[in-house]
Amino acid sequence: MNAHHSELIPADFAPESRVWIYQSPRLFFLSEALEIEKMLEEFAVGWKSHGTPVKGYANLFYGQFIILMADESATGVSGCSTDGSVRLIKEIEQRFGVPMFDRLMLAFRPKEKVEMVPLSQLPYALENGLITAETPYFNNTVLTKAELESNWLIPLKDSWLAARYLKPAGTGN
């Protein structure tokens, strides 16, 4: 699972820094990605909680995942500052015509490329060998920097999906 996303995560953020991950169902075009990166940078620089600057980070990963991070060791993130981040993601949705809140679309990285699979199609993908227990899965449920570094891109068998969709070894059907 050695992905290079860890190299992009700021080292000076506390391991318990809060993380939010939003995924696009498609790769952004280069022109879109450049515009989004500028929007993310402006947001992170201006991120505030009750008027106090938040030590924030925002970046586009793999051309279709937006990751926001707040190091709350200095300033906690309030509901209003979280609302600001949601407004940013909704603006990106509208501007580029992509749903960023669809939790029923799963992202995998079978061959160095992000592949999207609707949750309803996961059994089909498994039965036909398009996805296996070892296929890297983007676990967008991570909540902290430490989890982002160690548990974001994991084998499907190590994810929350395994219990429901992977058959235990030796159980036929």
C-alpha positions as CSV (number, residue, x, y, z in Angstrom):
1,M,0.0,0.0,0.0
2,N,3.0,2.3,-0.3
3,A,1.3,5.3,-1.7
4,H,3.0,8.7,-1.9
5,H,0.2,10.7,-0.3
6,S,2.0,10.6,3.1
7,E,4.7,12.8,1.5
8,L,2.2,15.5,0.9
9,I,0.9,15.7,4.5
10,P,2.5,18.4,6.5
11,A,4.9,17.0,9.1
12,D,4.3,19.9,11.6
13,F,0.7,19.0,12.2
14,A,-0.2,17.0,15.4
15,P,-1.1,13.3,14.8
16,E,-4.5,14.0,16.2
17,S,-5.3,16.8,13.8
18,R,-8.8,16.4,12.4
19,V,-9.3,15.3,8.8
20,W,-12.1,15.5,6.3
21,I,-12.0,13.7,3.0
22,Y,-14.3,14.5,0.0
23,Q,-14.0,12.5,-3.2
24,S,-15.1,13.3,-6.7
25,P,-16.4,10.5,-8.9
26,R,-14.0,11.6,-11.6
27,L,-10.5,12.9,-12.1
28,F,-10.5,16.6,-12.3
29,F,-9.1,18.1,-15.5
30,L,-5.8,19.9,-15.1
31,S,-7.4,23.3,-15.5
32,E,-10.0,22.4,-12.8
33,A,-7.3,20.9,-10.5
34,L,-5.3,24.1,-10.7
35,E,-8.3,26.2,-9.9
36,I,-9.3,23.9,-7.0
37,E,-5.8,24.0,-5.5
38,K,-5.9,27.8,-5.5
39,M,-9.4,27.7,-3.8
40,L,-8.1,25.2,-1.2
41,E,-5.0,27.3,-0.5
42,E,-7.0,30.5,-0.1
43,F,-9.4,28.6,2.2
44,A,-6.6,27.1,4.4
45,V,-4.9,30.5,4.8
46,G,-8.1,32.2,5.8
47,W,-9.6,29.5,7.9
48,K,-10.8,30.9,11.2
49,S,-12.7,29.7,14.2
50,H,-14.4,32.4,16.2
51,G,-12.1,34.9,14.6
52,T,-8.9,33.0,15.5
53,P,-6.8,31.6,12.7
54,V,-7.0,27.8,12.4
55,K,-3.8,25.9,11.6
56,G,-5.3,24.4,8.5
57,Y,-4.2,22.5,5.4
58,A,-6.1,21.7,2.3
59,N,-5.0,19.9,-0.8
60,L,-6.1,17.8,-3.8
61,F,-4.9,14.2,-3.8
62,Y,-4.8,11.8,-6.7
63,G,-6.6,14.4,-8.8
64,Q,-10.0,13.7,-7.2
65,F,-9.8,13.7,-3.4
66,I,-10.0,16.9,-1.4
67,I,-8.4,16.6,2.1
68,L,-8.9,19.3,4.7
69,M,-7.0,19.1,8.0
70,A,-7.1,21.2,11.1
71,D,-4.5,21.0,13.8
72,E,-6.6,21.8,16.9
73,S,-3.6,21.8,19.3
74,A,-3.6,25.6,18.9
75,T,-7.2,26.5,17.9
76,G,-10.2,24.2,18.0
77,V,-12.5,24.0,15.0
78,S,-16.0,25.2,15.8
79,G,-19.3,24.5,14.0
80,C,-19.0,27.8,12.1
81,S,-15.6,27.0,10.8
82,T,-16.7,23.5,9.8
83,D,-19.7,25.1,8.0
84,G,-17.2,27.2,6.1
85,S,-15.4,24.1,4.9
86,V,-18.6,22.6,3.8
87,R,-19.5,25.7,1.9
88,L,-16.2,25.5,0.1
89,I,-16.9,21.9,-1.0
90,K,-20.4,22.8,-2.1
91,E,-18.9,25.6,-4.2
92,I,-16.5,23.2,-5.8
93,E,-19.5,20.8,-6.5
94,Q,-21.4,23.5,-8.2
95,R,-18.5,25.1,-10.1
96,F,-17.3,21.8,-11.5
97,G,-20.5,19.8,-11.7
98,V,-19.4,16.9,-9.5
99,P,-21.0,15.4,-6.4
100,M,-18.5,15.5,-3.5
101,F,-20.7,14.1,-0.7
102,D,-21.7,10.8,-2.3
103,R,-20.7,8.2,0.3
104,L,-22.2,5.3,-1.8
105,M,-19.4,5.6,-4.3
106,L,-16.3,3.7,-3.3
107,A,-12.8,4.4,-4.5
108,F,-10.2,1.7,-5.2
109,R,-6.7,1.8,-6.7
110,P,-6.3,-1.6,-8.4
111,K,-3.5,-0.6,-10.8
112,E,-2.0,2.8,-9.9
113,K,-5.2,4.5,-11.0
114,V,-8.3,5.4,-9.0
115,E,-11.3,3.4,-10.0
116,M,-14.8,4.2,-8.7
117,V,-17.3,1.5,-7.8
118,P,-20.9,2.1,-6.6
119,L,-21.5,0.3,-3.4
120,S,-24.4,-1.6,-5.0
121,Q,-21.9,-2.9,-7.6
122,L,-19.3,-4.1,-5.2
123,P,-20.6,-7.7,-5.1
124,Y,-20.4,-7.9,-8.9
125,A,-16.9,-6.4,-8.9
126,L,-15.7,-9.0,-6.4
127,E,-17.4,-12.0,-8.1
128,N,-15.8,-11.1,-11.4
129,G,-12.4,-10.4,-10.0
130,L,-12.4,-6.7,-10.8
131,I,-11.8,-6.1,-7.1
132,T,-10.1,-8.5,-4.7
133,A,-9.5,-8.6,-0.9
134,E,-6.0,-7.2,-1.6
135,T,-7.2,-4.3,-3.8
136,P,-6.2,-1.0,-2.2
137,Y,-9.3,0.9,-0.9
138,F,-9.6,4.5,-0.1
139,N,-10.9,4.5,3.5
140,N,-12.5,7.9,3.6
141,T,-13.7,7.3,7.1
142,V,-10.4,8.3,8.7
143,L,-10.7,11.1,11.2
144,T,-7.1,12.1,12.1
145,K,-3.7,12.8,10.5
146,A,-2.3,9.7,12.0
147,E,-5.1,7.6,10.5
148,L,-4.7,9.4,7.2
149,E,-1.1,8.4,7.0
150,S,-1.6,4.8,8.0
151,N,-5.2,3.8,7.2
152,W,-6.4,5.8,4.3
153,L,-5.2,3.5,1.5
154,I,-5.6,0.0,2.8
155,P,-6.4,-3.5,1.4
156,L,-10.2,-4.0,1.1
157,K,-9.8,-7.0,3.5
158,D,-8.8,-4.5,6.2
159,S,-11.7,-2.1,5.7
160,W,-15.1,-1.8,7.2
161,L,-16.5,-3.4,4.0
162,A,-14.8,-6.7,4.6
163,A,-17.2,-8.1,7.1
164,R,-20.2,-7.6,4.8
165,Y,-18.8,-8.2,1.4
166,L,-15.8,-10.6,1.7
167,K,-16.6,-14.3,2.4
168,P,-14.4,-15.9,5.1
169,A,-11.9,-18.3,3.8
170,G,-13.2,-21.8,3.4
171,T,-16.9,-20.9,3.2
172,G,-17.8,-21.8,-0.4
173,N,-20.4,-19.4,-1.9
